[in-house]
Amino acid sequence: MTSSVPPSSLDPAVAARLKRSADGLVPAIAQQYDTGEVLMLGWMDDEALHRTLTTGRCTYWSRSRGEYWVKGDTSGHVQHVKSVALDCDADTVLVKVDQVGAACHTGARTCFDADVLLDK
């Protein structure tokens, strides 16, 4: 269990499909809904996914802080959820969002533009 919150209200049918890591988390990729730009990778447990699905704002589990965080609550760089999908193995969540401002904690638009290893 990643936290001391009560059991999640995530739909049991969805929860049963998720393949979580040993610490109960699934990777969640945030992608700009209209351009396809990959913005960031965060982690969700059942409750974070439930909150994301029901509030329309991305909620993640912070592994370093040990708490939930709603993207943009402190920075103003909000992710408005447009769609949520599981991959074919149900071990990764794709959240298509309308990103307001920077997605990366460094202040960059995306977390994937500073260290390109190959670009053909």
Backbone torsions as a table, in degrees:
resi	resn	phi	psi	omega
1	MET	NA	132.9	-175.3
2	THR	-85.5	-17.9	-178.5
3	SER	-153.8	180.0	-178.7
4	SER	-103.3	22.8	178.5
5	VAL	-76.3	157.6	177.4
6	PRO	-61.4	164.5	178.4
7	PRO	-52.1	147.7	-176.1
8	SER	-71.1	155.3	174.2
9	SER	-95.5	12.6	178.7
10	LEU	-58.0	137.1	178.1
11	ASP	-48.0	123.8	-177.9
12	PRO	-57.2	-31.0	178.3
13	ALA	-67.2	-38.0	176.9
14	VAL	-71.3	-46.0	-179.6
15	ALA	-57.7	-39.0	-179.2
16	ALA	-66.1	-27.2	-178.8
17	ARG	-82.2	-26.8	-174.0
18	LEU	-65.1	135.8	172.3
19	LYS	-107.2	107.4	-174.2
20	ARG	-97.5	158.5	172.4
21	SER	-70.4	175.5	-179.4
22	ALA	-59.3	-26.7	179.1
23	ASP	-94.2	13.2	173.2
24	GLY	83.8	16.3	-175.0
25	LEU	-113.1	155.6	170.9
26	VAL	-124.9	141.8	175.6
27	PRO	-68.6	142.2	178.9
28	ALA	-126.1	115.8	179.2
29	ILE	-92.1	127.6	175.4
30	ALA	-99.4	127.0	-177.8
31	GLN	-129.4	136.4	176.2
32	GLN	-63.8	124.0	-170.6
33	TYR	-64.5	-33.7	-173.1
34	ASP	-97.2	-20.1	-178.9
35	THR	-110.8	-17.9	-176.9
36	GLY	82.7	1.0	-179.5
37	GLU	-62.0	126.7	176.4
38	VAL	-79.2	123.3	-172.2
39	LEU	-97.7	-48.3	-174.2
40	MET	-166.8	169.1	173.1
41	LEU	-122.5	128.7	174.8
42	GLY	-128.3	-177.5	-179.0
43	TRP	-123.9	139.8	178.4
44	MET	-130.1	141.8	165.0
45	ASP	-102.3	-175.2	-177.2
46	ASP	-57.7	-42.7	-177.9
47	GLU	-67.5	-41.3	177.7
48	ALA	-61.9	-41.1	177.5
49	LEU	-65.3	-42.9	177.0
50	HIS	-57.7	-47.5	-179.8
51	ARG	-62.9	-40.2	178.6
52	THR	-62.2	-43.7	-178.5
53	LEU	-68.7	-32.4	-173.3
54	THR	-97.5	-20.5	-177.3
55	THR	-102.2	-20.3	-176.6
56	GLY	79.4	9.8	176.0
57	ARG	-125.6	139.0	-179.7
58	CYS	-69.0	126.7	174.3
59	THR	-117.5	131.4	-179.4
60	TYR	-122.0	164.4	171.9
61	TRP	-101.8	120.7	178.3
62	SER	-83.8	112.1	179.2
63	ARG	-67.8	-34.4	-178.1
64	SER	-75.5	-35.5	-178.6
65	ARG	-95.6	-17.5	-179.4
66	GLY	67.9	38.8	-179.4
67	GLU	-154.5	164.3	175.8
68	TYR	-76.7	147.3	171.8
69	TRP	-141.0	136.8	177.3
70	VAL	-95.8	119.6	-176.2
71	LYS	-56.4	122.4	177.2
72	GLY	100.3	-10.9	-178.6
73	ASP	-60.8	-36.4	178.5
74	THR	-101.5	-32.0	-176.0
75	SER	-91.0	-23.2	-173.0
76	GLY	84.4	-2.4	-179.4
77	HIS	-90.9	76.6	-169.8
78	VAL	-78.7	146.8	171.0
79	GLN	-112.1	109.9	176.1
80	HIS	-88.7	120.1	-174.3
81	VAL	-74.0	129.8	175.7
82	LYS	-105.3	-38.6	176.6
83	SER	-158.6	157.3	178.2
84	VAL	-135.3	131.8	-179.7
85	ALA	-139.8	151.2	171.7
86	LEU	-96.4	148.3	173.3
87	ASP	-76.2	176.9	-173.0
88	CYS	-61.8	-25.8	179.0
89	ASP	-95.4	-3.4	-177.6
90	ALA	58.9	32.0	177.6
91	ASP	-116.9	7.8	176.6
92	THR	-147.6	140.6	178.1
93	VAL	-107.0	134.6	173.2
94	LEU	-109.9	119.1	179.2
95	VAL	-112.3	113.6	175.5
96	LYS	-88.5	126.5	-171.2
97	VAL	-130.8	163.1	165.1
98	ASP	-104.2	104.6	-175.4
99	GLN	-82.5	128.3	173.8
100	VAL	-102.1	115.5	-179.7
101	GLY	77.0	-155.4	-176.4
102	ALA	-76.0	143.0	174.4
103	ALA	-92.6	-30.5	-175.4
104	CYS	-85.8	145.6	178.2
105	HIS	-65.0	-14.8	178.0
106	THR	-80.6	-10.0	-177.1
107	GLY	98.7	-2.1	177.6
108	ALA	-79.1	154.5	178.7
109	ARG	-58.0	-43.4	-179.5
110	THR	-131.0	155.5	176.7
111	CYS	-80.3	-5.2	-171.2
112	PHE	-115.0	33.5	179.3
113	ASP	-121.6	-8.2	-173.6
114	ALA	-90.9	-22.7	-172.8
115	ASP	-134.1	63.7	-179.0
116	VAL	-73.6	123.8	-178.9
117	LEU	-90.0	-28.3	178.4
118	LEU	-154.0	135.4	179.2
119	ASP	-147.5	96.2	-176.9
120	LYS	-94.2	NA	NA
